[in-house]
Amino acid sequence: MTDQQTAGSTGRRGRVVVTGAAGLVGQNLIPRLKARGYADIVAIDKHRANTRILAGLHPDIRVVEADLSRPGGWEDTFAGAEAVVQLHAQIGGLDAAVFDANNVVATRLVLAAAAAAGIGYLVHISSSVVNSAAVDLYTETKKAQETLVDACAIPHVVLRPTLMFGWFDRKHVGWLARFMKKVPVFPVPGDGKFRRQPLYAGDFSNIIMSCLERRLTGSYNISGLRTLDYIDMMRAVKKASGAGARIVKIPYGLFRRLLLTYALVDKDPPFTANQLAALVTPDLFEVIDWPGIFGVIPTPLDAAFHETFNDPRFASVVLDF
C-alpha cells in the first residue's frame, strides 16, 4: 500500500463513523484511516458477508451490521463522534425501491441521526453521475441524495468521484478483471473508444482524510487525472492483473442483448444494460486541481492498477456481490 500523506492536517483523530463501510471505498479507506492514526472508528454496513470480511480484517474497530434505511440501534453509535463519512449507496441492480431505500431514505435517516448526536462535520460521497447525461436509477437517486445533504445544517463537503477502482472492487474494474481471467475472450462493446477517467480509491481515500483534517466545505468534482479510451483502460487492467483473455470488440446491440438475456436468470446482475448505456455515454467530467486543493499526491495510473491487483494483503480478498 502506498500511504501518501496529505499536507496541512490539523491532527484531529476523534471518532469517525463510516456508513456503507464494507463497500469499495470503505474497505479502502479504513486501513488508511488506521495507518493515519484514527483508532476510534465505527463502520456500519448492511451487507452481511462483506461486513464480516471487514470485521475479520479489522478486529480493532467497531463494525455494525445494520440497514440504514430502517430506524434501529445503529443511531446510538453516532454518540460522541466528531465526523461522519457517508459512503452508503445502491450502485447496481434493477429494483427502483431498493435504490430509493439505500440512496434516499437511508440518507435522510443518517442525517437526522448525525444532527441529533451533534456531529460537527460530514463528508458525503456523491458521484460524477449527478453531472452526467445518463438517466437511470442510480443517477436520479444520487441526485436526490445530494439534495438532502445540501439542505442539512451540518458543515459538510460533497465529493463527486468518477469511476473508481482499487482493492475490493466487486462491481466495476475489479469484476471485469476477474472475468477477464476466467474467459479466453473478453468482449468490448462497439469500438471501445469511449473516454473514461478512472480514479484510484487509494487517492480518493486520501482526499477524504484531508477533508476530515481540514474541515473543508463545498462541492468538488473528483475526476481521474488521466483520460483514456475504455478499451485502453481494459488493456492496462489486463497487463496489471496478468489476465490472458484476448480483447475482442463486439457490436453494441449484441452486447446489450446478451446483458438483457443474462438479467433474466440473475436478478442482481453485476453489469446491466442501463450501466452499459451509462458506460458509452460521452461524458467527460471536470478535472480540478485536487492534488493541490487537498494536498494529495496522485498515484500514476499504471502504478495504481498494479497496487490494486498485486497488493499482498488485500488483492486476493473478493467481496460478495
Protein Blocks (a to p, Z undefined) as FASTA:
>chain_A
ZZdddehiehiacdcddehklmmklmmmmmmmmmnopabdcdddfblklmmmmmmmmmmb
ccddddfkbgcfklmmmgopabdcdfbdcfbdjbfklmmmmmmmmmmmmmmmmmmnopab
dcddddfklmpcbdcfklmmmmmmmmmmmmpmbdcddddddddddehiaklmmmmmmmmm
mpmbdcdehjlpaccddddfklmmmmmmmmmmnopgcjdddddfbdcdfklmmmmmmmmn
opabdcddddfklmmmmmmmmmmmmmbbfbdfklmmmmmpccddddddfklmnopacddf
klmmmmmmmcfklmmpccdZZ
